[in-house]
Amino acid sequence: MPCLIASAPPTRRLCGQATLSTASVEPHNRAQREAAQALTPTMACLPPKIGAWREVGNPVVAAYPMGVFTSLFNVTGQPAISVPVHHDDATGLPVGVQLVAAPWREDLLLQVSRTLEEEYRWADRRPPV
């Protein structure tokens, strides 16, 4: 089946993409309005080593685990923040959680983020050298 949006004139294509994007996130937005906040991992994996992108066949596919939890909120425009709460024992890299608030609830997001930062005392941590 041909992609109708790709063959449309540029202006119509952009409008069609915006409509598809809005339609795909509206059920999520509706559910999120009923919840005060959501908590997810920031990334589904640890970041790759420097230069690892040259070794993979398709960098976009390889990057998917790093953006799978954050990309939805980039599309919906909801306020979200990543808060480091742990160091990976093997690599020493920080591991974070992502907090997501309902639209226009940055105040709640910042309050919970501050509480997490105070509880996990992140500012006092130093990675091994």
Backbone bond lengths (Angstrom), bond angles and torsions (degrees), N, CA, C in turn:
res aa  C-N    CA-C-N  psi(-1)  N-CA   C-N-CA  omega(-1)  CA-C   N-CA-C  phi
1 M - - - 1.450 - - 1.526 108.62 -
2 P 1.343 119.08 127.77 1.460 120.92 -178.31 1.526 110.97 -71.24
3 C 1.323 114.77 149.91 1.459 120.71 177.19 1.516 108.37 -81.66
4 L 1.301 117.22 112.29 1.459 121.03 -177.18 1.521 112.09 -70.28
5 I 1.302 116.71 -32.99 1.467 118.93 -178.52 1.520 110.44 -68.84
6 A 1.320 118.34 -41.77 1.459 121.23 -177.74 1.521 111.97 -64.67
7 S 1.346 118.21 -28.34 1.459 120.20 -178.01 1.524 112.27 -92.19
8 A 1.307 118.67 -3.35 1.467 122.14 -179.49 1.522 109.86 -79.35
9 P 1.350 116.62 159.52 1.472 119.22 174.45 1.531 110.04 -58.85
10 P 1.349 117.61 155.41 1.473 120.61 -173.92 1.530 114.73 -53.73
11 T 1.316 118.88 -43.90 1.465 120.12 -178.81 1.510 111.20 -64.12
12 R 1.309 116.28 -44.73 1.461 120.58 179.60 1.523 110.43 -66.10
13 R 1.337 116.51 -36.55 1.454 121.02 179.03 1.530 110.31 -61.99
14 L 1.339 117.61 -45.40 1.458 120.88 179.32 1.520 111.26 -62.46
15 C 1.326 117.21 -42.82 1.469 120.30 178.32 1.521 110.82 -63.20
16 G 1.329 116.19 -40.77 1.463 120.06 178.62 1.514 111.76 -64.84
17 Q 1.327 117.31 -40.56 1.459 120.31 178.76 1.521 110.91 -65.87
18 A 1.336 116.94 -39.99 1.460 119.88 178.47 1.520 110.43 -63.93
19 T 1.336 117.12 -39.67 1.460 121.11 178.72 1.526 110.24 -65.03
20 L 1.331 116.67 -44.71 1.468 120.01 178.50 1.519 110.97 -63.13
21 S 1.324 116.72 -42.02 1.461 120.49 -179.94 1.520 110.68 -62.94
22 T 1.311 116.89 -46.16 1.465 121.05 179.47 1.515 110.81 -62.84
23 A 1.323 117.06 -43.41 1.465 120.56 -179.22 1.528 111.27 -65.34
24 S 1.325 117.15 -34.19 1.460 118.90 -177.44 1.520 112.76 -76.57
25 V 1.319 119.26 -26.24 1.463 120.36 -178.41 1.522 113.22 -100.20
26 E 1.315 118.92 -10.40 1.465 120.30 -177.41 1.529 113.26 -60.09
27 P 1.334 120.76 -43.16 1.470 118.71 176.61 1.532 111.73 -59.85
28 H 1.323 116.84 -37.73 1.464 120.23 177.52 1.529 110.06 -65.62
29 N 1.320 117.23 -45.24 1.467 120.50 180.00 1.517 111.35 -59.79
30 R 1.318 116.19 -40.47 1.464 120.33 179.52 1.531 110.31 -61.90
31 A 1.325 116.71 -45.45 1.463 120.96 179.39 1.525 110.83 -66.35
32 Q 1.319 117.11 -38.76 1.457 120.71 -177.99 1.528 111.59 -68.46
33 R 1.317 118.15 -32.72 1.465 120.57 178.30 1.524 111.14 -62.58
34 E 1.328 116.84 -27.96 1.455 121.25 -179.59 1.531 111.95 -82.55
35 A 1.329 117.38 -19.31 1.469 121.39 179.38 1.522 109.07 -105.68
36 A 1.308 116.76 145.01 1.459 120.15 -179.69 1.526 111.21 -73.72
37 Q 1.332 116.52 -42.02 1.460 120.66 -178.73 1.519 110.81 -153.53
38 A 1.335 113.87 161.63 1.463 120.80 173.18 1.524 107.61 -126.89
39 L 1.319 116.94 151.92 1.456 122.91 178.89 1.525 107.90 -127.33
40 T 1.324 116.66 125.63 1.465 121.88 178.20 1.522 108.50 -135.50
41 P 1.328 117.26 164.86 1.467 117.74 167.57 1.535 107.66 -65.10
42 T 1.312 117.99 153.89 1.463 119.28 175.04 1.522 109.60 -72.82
43 M 1.328 117.10 -44.89 1.462 121.79 179.14 1.520 109.15 -132.85
44 A 1.338 115.48 155.19 1.468 120.62 -179.94 1.523 112.07 -86.40
45 C 1.324 116.80 -2.55 1.462 121.19 -179.59 1.517 108.38 -154.73
46 L 1.319 115.77 169.13 1.465 119.56 171.93 1.527 108.25 -77.25
47 P 1.321 117.63 154.90 1.473 118.88 178.82 1.522 110.98 -64.58
48 P 1.331 116.99 149.54 1.466 119.62 178.91 1.528 110.99 -72.73
49 K 1.307 115.94 163.01 1.460 120.89 176.45 1.523 109.75 -68.48
50 I 1.301 116.46 155.69 1.464 121.41 178.75 1.522 109.05 -57.95
51 G 1.333 116.03 131.72 1.458 121.99 179.67 1.515 114.45 88.73
52 A 1.323 118.68 -6.66 1.470 121.35 -177.48 1.523 111.94 -63.88
53 W 1.321 117.47 -24.04 1.471 120.19 -178.74 1.519 111.77 -62.59
54 R 1.316 116.98 -27.55 1.471 120.07 -179.04 1.525 111.91 -72.07
55 E 1.322 116.36 -19.43 1.462 120.74 -175.01 1.522 113.82 -92.24
56 V 1.321 118.14 -10.53 1.464 120.45 -177.01 1.514 110.07 -97.17
57 G 1.319 115.57 154.19 1.456 119.97 -179.32 1.525 112.64 -69.74
58 N 1.320 116.74 -48.86 1.458 120.91 -177.24 1.534 108.57 -127.68
59 P 1.337 118.02 105.60 1.467 120.17 -176.84 1.531 113.27 -61.15
60 V 1.324 117.51 -30.67 1.470 119.95 -179.94 1.525 109.85 -65.45
61 V 1.314 116.96 -44.21 1.462 120.96 178.32 1.532 109.86 -65.86
62 A 1.318 117.15 -40.24 1.465 120.90 -179.78 1.527 111.09 -66.17
63 A 1.334 117.77 -29.38 1.465 121.16 -178.42 1.528 112.40 -79.93
64 Y 1.315 117.92 -15.27 1.468 121.42 -175.82 1.529 113.67 -51.06
65 P 1.337 120.43 -48.39 1.468 119.24 -178.66 1.530 113.61 -61.41
66 M 1.328 117.01 -21.78 1.458 118.90 -178.86 1.527 112.24 -82.35
67 G 1.317 118.06 -18.43 1.459 119.87 -177.90 1.515 115.08 -120.92
68 V 1.325 117.13 4.05 1.455 120.73 -173.53 1.535 112.22 -61.42
69 F 1.321 118.40 -35.00 1.460 120.38 -178.21 1.522 112.94 -88.59
70 T 1.331 117.63 -25.51 1.464 120.28 -176.55 1.519 113.49 -92.59
71 S 1.313 118.28 -27.08 1.465 120.77 -172.54 1.529 113.47 -62.97
72 L 1.320 118.21 -35.81 1.462 120.58 179.91 1.527 111.14 -58.95
73 F 1.323 116.38 -41.18 1.456 119.51 -176.71 1.520 111.92 -79.78
74 N 1.340 117.68 -19.43 1.457 120.31 169.94 1.526 109.59 -66.18
75 V 1.325 116.58 -35.63 1.472 121.19 -179.82 1.524 111.03 -76.66
76 T 1.332 117.40 -43.24 1.463 119.51 -176.74 1.523 112.48 -76.48
77 G 1.319 117.29 -20.77 1.453 120.60 -179.53 1.521 113.64 78.50
78 Q 1.318 116.64 12.02 1.462 119.48 179.89 1.520 110.41 -72.38
79 P 1.329 117.11 149.36 1.457 119.14 176.86 1.522 110.19 -68.47
80 A 1.323 115.73 132.98 1.461 121.62 -179.94 1.521 107.80 -146.50
81 I 1.320 115.15 151.71 1.453 120.52 179.64 1.522 108.84 -147.11
82 S 1.327 115.73 143.97 1.458 121.24 175.53 1.518 108.34 -102.09
83 V 1.328 115.63 129.73 1.457 121.42 -179.27 1.528 108.26 -120.84
84 P 1.331 118.26 122.00 1.465 119.80 177.89 1.525 109.91 -71.01
85 V 1.328 115.72 132.11 1.465 119.55 -178.32 1.529 112.95 -130.28
86 H 1.339 117.19 -3.45 1.459 119.41 -173.23 1.522 108.97 -158.55
87 H 1.327 116.92 155.77 1.460 122.92 168.69 1.519 107.51 -110.04
88 D 1.329 116.64 134.56 1.460 120.35 173.40 1.531 108.36 -67.11
89 D 1.323 116.77 127.02 1.463 120.99 -176.00 1.528 113.03 -62.60
90 A 1.327 117.08 -37.24 1.466 119.93 -175.61 1.525 112.84 -75.75
91 T 1.339 117.25 -36.97 1.462 120.15 -173.98 1.523 113.94 -110.14
92 G 1.326 117.40 -19.67 1.457 120.71 -175.64 1.516 113.76 79.97
93 L 1.341 116.72 0.98 1.465 120.27 -179.47 1.524 111.02 -74.08
94 P 1.329 116.39 147.40 1.467 118.87 176.87 1.523 111.10 -71.19
95 V 1.316 115.38 146.12 1.463 122.58 176.47 1.518 106.37 -121.61
96 G 1.328 116.20 131.51 1.455 119.46 -175.26 1.508 113.99 -120.07
97 V 1.318 113.72 165.02 1.453 121.42 169.57 1.513 107.16 -114.10
98 Q 1.318 115.53 150.22 1.451 121.32 178.01 1.522 108.70 -106.29
99 L 1.301 115.78 127.49 1.460 121.53 173.58 1.512 107.72 -103.26
100 V 1.324 115.62 136.18 1.456 121.08 -179.90 1.516 107.81 -127.12
101 A 1.312 115.93 131.94 1.462 120.45 179.93 1.527 109.70 -110.04
102 A 1.296 114.99 164.08 1.458 120.89 174.30 1.532 108.50 -64.83
103 P 1.315 117.22 157.44 1.472 119.17 178.80 1.529 111.55 -51.46
104 W 1.329 114.61 136.85 1.470 123.77 176.81 1.526 113.27 69.49
105 R 1.341 118.22 17.07 1.469 120.63 179.23 1.526 111.37 -112.52
106 E 1.317 116.49 44.66 1.458 121.08 176.01 1.520 111.00 -59.83
107 D 1.337 116.69 -32.09 1.460 120.18 -179.78 1.526 111.19 -59.63
108 L 1.313 117.03 -46.38 1.463 121.62 178.82 1.526 110.62 -65.27
109 L 1.310 115.99 -41.66 1.463 121.64 179.85 1.530 110.84 -59.99
110 L 1.307 117.45 -45.38 1.459 120.78 -179.32 1.528 112.25 -69.99
111 Q 1.318 117.42 -34.58 1.465 120.37 177.24 1.531 111.08 -63.82
112 V 1.320 116.52 -46.81 1.470 120.20 -179.29 1.527 110.14 -68.48
113 S 1.321 117.54 -38.80 1.468 120.90 177.87 1.520 111.07 -60.44
114 R 1.307 116.45 -43.93 1.460 119.69 179.49 1.534 110.79 -62.99
115 T 1.319 116.15 -41.60 1.457 120.21 178.72 1.524 110.69 -60.77
116 L 1.330 117.11 -43.59 1.472 120.28 177.86 1.528 111.32 -62.83
117 E 1.328 116.67 -44.80 1.456 119.89 -179.40 1.534 111.31 -62.56
118 E 1.317 116.72 -39.22 1.464 119.68 178.05 1.532 111.09 -68.39
119 E 1.317 116.52 -39.85 1.469 120.69 -178.64 1.530 111.83 -67.29
120 Y 1.319 117.06 -42.36 1.460 120.94 -176.27 1.521 113.00 -91.94
121 R 1.308 118.64 -0.79 1.465 124.96 174.50 1.530 111.86 46.52
122 W 1.328 116.20 48.87 1.449 121.36 -175.64 1.530 112.02 -64.06
123 A 1.304 117.81 -37.31 1.462 120.77 -176.46 1.524 112.07 -62.02
124 D 1.330 117.50 -23.50 1.465 121.31 -179.31 1.532 113.37 -87.39
125 R 1.318 118.06 -7.49 1.476 120.95 -176.62 1.516 111.09 -85.26
126 R 1.316 114.81 147.66 1.467 122.06 174.95 1.516 107.71 -134.75
127 P 1.335 116.52 132.73 1.467 118.74 178.38 1.516 111.37 -70.08
128 P 1.335 116.81 152.86 1.471 118.44 176.89 1.534 109.68 -67.04
129 V 1.302 115.98 144.34 1.483 120.16 -178.68 1.506 109.55 -106.72
